[in-house]
Amino acid sequence: IEEVTRAYYELYFVEQSTHITEQNRNLLANILQIADARYRTNTTSQQDVLRLQAELSTVDSDIVRLRQELDSARAELAQLLHVSPETPFETTGQLVAQNVPHDLDRLYKQAIAARPELHEQLAAIERDRFKVERAQLEYLPDLTFGAQWGLMTTNRASVASADGVDMVGINISGNLPVYRKRISSGVREAEAQMVASARQYDQMRDQTLRDVKSLFAQAKSQQEMAQLFRESIIPKTQQALDIAIREYQVGTTEFVQMIDNWRELLRLQIMHQRLEARMRQTLASLERVVGGYTVYSIEAIPAPDTDPTPLPTPP
């Protein structure tokens, strides 16, 4: 389940990156129209137009690369689901918010109690304990008791001594543990195996707790950063770009400042989607470590806006 979940959100990220890049390409094409209009009126240099055309070509190259990554991500998910690699997988347009659990101590306890690998190691310790008990029994004598009863008859007896009295026999045999060094070696070997299994359990338990702590911290950080991008950084960067475009149209800002704002917005939007995807991938890993949990709060996170930033009509 973890691998499928991680592959799904990787596909989501590539889809959103492709969509965001295509959206920003449309925005860049509109900016090119503004620059071309200004060039025709001799209010800007041809250099601005050429740089925008080169930037468009770079974005087109990025889109080709992202579409190839999209095919690879779909093939990876198809392999995990054992379906045809030609299956046209598509993710949802918006994500369901997954809040990071707040009770870390409960996650520790749940991981120790529910992780299958730890239960497997506990069973190995119990198995080795029985081996120790079995080895210690070798110190005791191995006695065997037996009884025999023979029916005698005088009818057609082959010997004269057959007097008709049944024969009864009792026998006792045993092995004495005289080779105690050999027995002690077997006991010590069994005890050493049990101690090794116990140490392996302790190491696995400690590693489990470290994994819980590490994944919890990662998910918490990714959640907080994604919220910061969504609520503050991206809106302010979008606002700065809108202002720069309007000012460039009337010639009150430099071309370099406007194009830098455009690049920054594209970079931040992709980073935001990477954080959203990675947080859910981290939660999938955390869920595997603790054996499952139900902590998701249902809250729609919309996909990036499909319409490019509206621009003033070029003169």
N, C-alpha and C positions, 0 to 999 in steps of 0.2 A: 504493500500500500504506500509506503514511504517513497519508493522509487517512482511509482506512477504519479503520486502527488507532485513530487519535485519536477518530473518531466512535464506535467501539465502546466505548472506555473512558469517553467522555462519557455514553453510554447506561448503562454500568455505574454511574457515579456517581449519575445521576438515580434509577436503580432503588434503589440502596442508600440514598440520601437519603429516598426515599419510604418504604422499609421501616423505616428508623430512626425517622422521624417518626411512622409508624403505631404502632410498638412503644412509643415514649415517650408517645403519646397514651393507650394502654392503661394505662401506668403512672400517668399523670396522672389517669385515671378512677378508678383504685384509691385514689389519694391523696384524691380528692374524696369517695369513700365514707367514708374515715377522718374527714375534716373534717366531713362531714354527721353521722356518728355522734357526734362530739364536740359538735357544735352541739345535737343533740337532748338531750345530757346536760348542757348548759350549761357545758361546759369550753372552749369557744371561741366566737368571735363569728360572726354571720352573714356578716360581711365576708369571712372566709376562704373560705366556701362560694361567695360571689358572685365573688370574684377567681378561684377555680379554674374556675368555669363560664365566665368570660370568657376565661381562658387556654385552655380546651378549644375554644372557638369560634375563637380565633386559630389554634390548631393545625389545626383542620378547614379553615380557609382556606388554610393552608400546604399541606395535603395536596391540595386541589383544584388549587392552582397547580403543584405538583410533578407531578401526573398530566397536566396540560397539557404541561409540559416533557418528560414521558416520551413523549408522542405525537410531539412535535416532534423529539426525539432519534431515535426510530425512523424517522421520515420522512427525516431527514438521512442515516441509514445506508442506508436503502432507495434513496435517490437515488444514492449513491456506488456501490452494488452493482447499479444498474439493474434493480431489482425493484419490485413494487407497493408503494406507501406503506402499504398495509393489511397488509403482511407482519408477523406478530406476533413480532418479534424479542425474544429474552430472552437475557441474559448468564448466565454460569455463576455459581453461588452462592459460589464461592471462586476466588481468583486464584492463578496460578502465579507464585511470586516471581521477579523479574527483577533480578539484582544488577548494579549499575553496574560497567562494566569498570574494572580497576585500572591498566592500562598505558596511560597517556595518550599516551606517545611512539608506541606502536604505532598508536593511533588517528590520530595526526597523519600517520604514514607511509601508513597504509591509505587515509585520505581523499585524500591527494595522488595516490596510485597508482590509486585505483578510481573516483573521482568522475567521472561521464560528462561533466559540464560542463567540467572541466579538460581532458579528452581532446579534446573538441570545439575548445577554444581552442588546444591544441597543433597540431591539424590546420590551424587557420586560420593559425598562424604559419608552418607548413611551406608552405602554399599561397602566402603572401605572399613567402616566400623564393624560390620558383620565379619569381614575378613579377619580383623584383629581378634575378635572373639573366637572365631573358628581356629585360628592359629594357637591361641592360648589353651584350647581344649587338648592340644597335643601333649601338654604336661601331665594329663591324667592317664592312668593305665587304661588300656583298651581290653576289657574283659568280655569274654563270650561264654554264655551258659547254654548247655544243651542237654536234652533228655531223649532216651531211646526206649522203645518198648517192643519186645519181640514175642509174637504169639507162638506158643509151643503146643504141639498135639502129639498124641500117641498113635493116631490112626495112620497106618502105613509109614511109620517113622523109619528113616534111613539109618539111624544110629540107635543103639540100645539105651543110650543115656537120655533119650527123649522121654521124659517122665510126665509131660503135660503141664509143667510149671512154666508160666510166661517169664521171659527175661526182661528185666528193667535195668537201664543204664543211665547214669548221670555223668556229664563231662564238663569240665571247666578249663578254659584256655584264655590266655591273655598275652598282650604285648606290653612290656614294661618300658617306660620312657627313659631309657638309660643314655641315649644320645642327646643330652640336654642342650649341648652347644648348637646342634643342628636345629633343634626346636626353637631355641632363643633367637637364632638368626632369622628364622621364618617369622617370629613374632615382631622382631625389630623391623623387618622389611615391610610387614603389613602396617605397623604403626607409622613408619616413615611415609608410606603412601597416603595414609589418612591425613597426616600433618600437611603433606604437599597439597592434597585436595582442599584442606581448610585454608591454606595460604592462598591458593588460587581463587577460592571464593572471596576472601578478604580483598584481594587485588581487584577482582571483578566488581565487587561492591563499591570499592573506593573509586574505580574508574567510572562506574555508573553515576555516582554522586558528582564527580567532576564533570561528566557529560551533561548532567541536568543543570548544574550551575552555569557552565559555559553556554549551552544552548539558550537557557533562560536569559542570560545577560545579552547575548546576541539579539534575540528576538525583541527584548525590551528596547535596546538601542535602536534597532531597525524601525520599530514602531514609532518611537519618539522622533526620529529623523524624518520618517515619511510624513508624519503629521506636520512637522515644521516646514517641509517642502510644500505640502499641499495647502497649508493655511497662511504661510507668510512669504517664503522665498520666491516661489513661482508667481504668485499674484503681483508682487512688487517688481519682479523682473519683467513680467508682461506689461505692466504699467510703464516702466521705463522705456521699453521698446516702442510702445504706442506713441509716447511723447517724442521719442527720437525720430520716428517716421514722419510725424506731423511737422516737426521742426525741419527735417531734411527737405521736405516738400517745399517749404517756403524759404529754404536756404539759411536757416539760423543754427544749424548743427552740422558737424562734419560727417562725411560718409563713413569714416572709420569707426566713429562712435556708434552709429546706427548698426553697422554690420556686426560689430562686437556684441551689441545687445542681442541681435538676432541669434548669433552663435551661442551665446550664454543661455538664452531661453531654451534652445534646442537641447543643449547639454543637460540642463537642469530637469527638463521634462523627462528625458530618458533615464536620468539618475533616479528620479522619483518612482518611475515604474519598476526599475531594478530593485529599489528598496521594498516596494510593495510585494514583488514576487519573492524576493529573498526572505522576507519576514515569514511568508507562508511556507516556504521551503524549510526554514528553521523550525517552525512550529510542527511541521510534519515529522522532522527528526526528533524533536522533543517528545511528541506523542508516542513514537516508537520506543523511546528509552523508558518512559514511565508506564508503558503498557496501555495507553489510551486515556483520554480525559474529555470532558465536555465543558468547554469554557468560552464557546464562541458567542458573541453578541451579534445579533442580526442588524446590520446597518449598511445600507447601500453606499458603495463608493463609485461614483460615476466614472466612466471612461473619459479620456481627454476629449475636449470639444472637437467636433468634426468640422466646424466651419473655421476658416482662417480668419485672422484678425481683420475686421473691416477697415478699409483704407479710404482716404479721400479720393475723389475722382481726379485722375491726373489732368493737368491743364492741357 
